[in-house]
Amino acid sequence: MTDREKKSMTWAGALLLGAAVFRFLVVAPAPAQSPLGDRPSIADSLLGAGDAAVEEKERRSRPFEPGETIDPNVAGDEELDRLPGVGPARALQIVQNREDNGPFRTVEDLARVRGIGPASVERLRPFLRLDPAAIRSLEARAGRGRATSAVAAADGVRREQASVSPRSPARQGSAGGALVDINRATADELQAIPGIGPVIAARIVAYRSEKGPFRAVDELVQVPGVGEKTLARIGPLVTVRR
């Protein structure tokens, strides 16, 4: 093949390639109907998911308007994430804490959440409001849940006691079998309650020293680390005598 023939073939190939590109970009045929009808493609689904993620990020990062506040007892994690210095992980912790331990009755109660200290509370204070009606509603709902859980826990304790051998009597409260008075028990005596370790026992003693005696067993949820589940477990084993 001569040089001239090689050049001719090269030009012909280039022309054919150009024609194919032109046909694809300019006069491409309409896409065939998908056998799945109007069902979105994988690409459409990915685009939709990406748009949703972008919209969620925008909602979470939306700055507060002048004078705008949110209620930490009713706000979801997306709204709580807008608070300065909170972030998505701590926003979820705030939601979980109020579900486990009841509503935040004061702004200072946010210090119950791990990672939120006094300085953080003061930083967040201008952006928060607490609706007394919402607090009462949440407390009533939590009270109903505690009552149901306490009945179930007490029933479980009774079944456990019934199954214990007479040579090994069940412990109802302390090692002596009596209910433990949380207003008078020492830290060591509190640790005799199943599920109460040295840290929680010390917090109970510190709480009543600072706040005064407990007026009801339910007030144990005010102690950091004592949630609804813990209260339901130990409630039938303790008492309050004033």
C-alpha positions, 0 to 999 in steps of 0.5 A: 500500500502506497503512502497516498493510499494510506492517507486516503484510508486515514481520511476516510476513517476520520470522516466515518468517525465524525459522521458517527459522532454527529449522528449520536450527538445531533440526530440520536434516535429517541430512546426505546420504551423501557419494558418496565414502563415509567419505572425510574432508572437506577440513575434517576434513583441515585439523583433523587437520593443525592437531591434529598441528601443535599436538601437535608444538609441545607435544612440542618445548616440553616442559620437561625433567624433573629429571635428564632428559638426551638424547643428541645423537648419537641424538636427532631434531630434535624432541628437540633442539629442547627444549634451552634456546636451541636452536630448530628451525633449530639442532636440524636443524643439529645433526642435519646436522652429525653426519651430515656429520662423524660423532658428537659424541665430547664435549659440546665437539664441539657447538661444530662446529655454527654458532651454538653457542659455548663459552657455549652448550655450558656451558648445554646440558651439564646436559641432555646425555649421550653413550653410548659404545656409540652413538658406536662404532656411528656411527663404524663406520657412518661408517667404512664409508661413508667407505671406500665413498666413498673408493674411488669418489673414487679411481676418479674421480681415476684416470679423470680422470687417464687422460683428461688430455692428456700435455701437461697431466699430472694433478695427483695431490696437490700441483702436483708430482704427489706425495701431500700430507702433511697433517702437514707441508704448509704452508697454501699447499701444502694449498691446492694440493689441489682443493677446499681453500681458504685457510680450510680450509687454515688450520684444518688447520694450526691443528688439528695445531698444537693437537692434534698430528700427524694419525694417519690421513687420516680424522682430517681430519673433526675439522677444522671444515668438513671433512665426509664428502664433503670427506674422500671427495674429498681422501682419495686426494690426501693422506697421513700421515707421522709 
